[in-house]
Amino acid sequence: MHYLTEEEMVRAIISTLTDEDIGAIRSMEKKDMIQYHHGVGTFIRNKFRLWDEENPLTGKGGEISHPDEISMRVLNGVWEEVNVFWEEVKK
């Protein structure tokens, strides 16, 4: 079974964002991404099987990070990518 890296999860989430989603993310501070912990964060934890014991990011023999921590890092990565990309486009 193939598990995604954090970077791959960020790209997967970004690929699903609408213009409205991107606008909402751009209008908030990074610390405000915590509001997505239960909705989008739960989706990330389930979709990318962060609770699986075999997942190298969270399971035995891996990085051993808690699924909540990984999903928050992914959410913050989405914020960073959306905001960095927008700044690059504006140049």
C-alpha positions, 0 to 999 in steps of 0.5 A: 500500500502506498502512503502519501508524504506530507507534501503529496497530501498538500498537493492533493488538497490544493488540487481540490480547492475552488477559487472561493476556497483559495480566497478564504485561505488567503484572507486568513492568517496561518494560525487561523487554519486551526478552524479546519482541524475537525472538518478538513483535518478529519478528512485528511486523517481518514482519506490519507489513512493517518490512523493506519498502523502501517503508515510511515508517518504515524505508525510503527517504525515510522516518524511516529507523529500523531495523526492530528499533528500530521493533518495540522502540518498539512493544513499549514502547508496548504496555507503556505502554498496558497499564499506563496503561489499567490505572491509569485503570481503577483510578481 
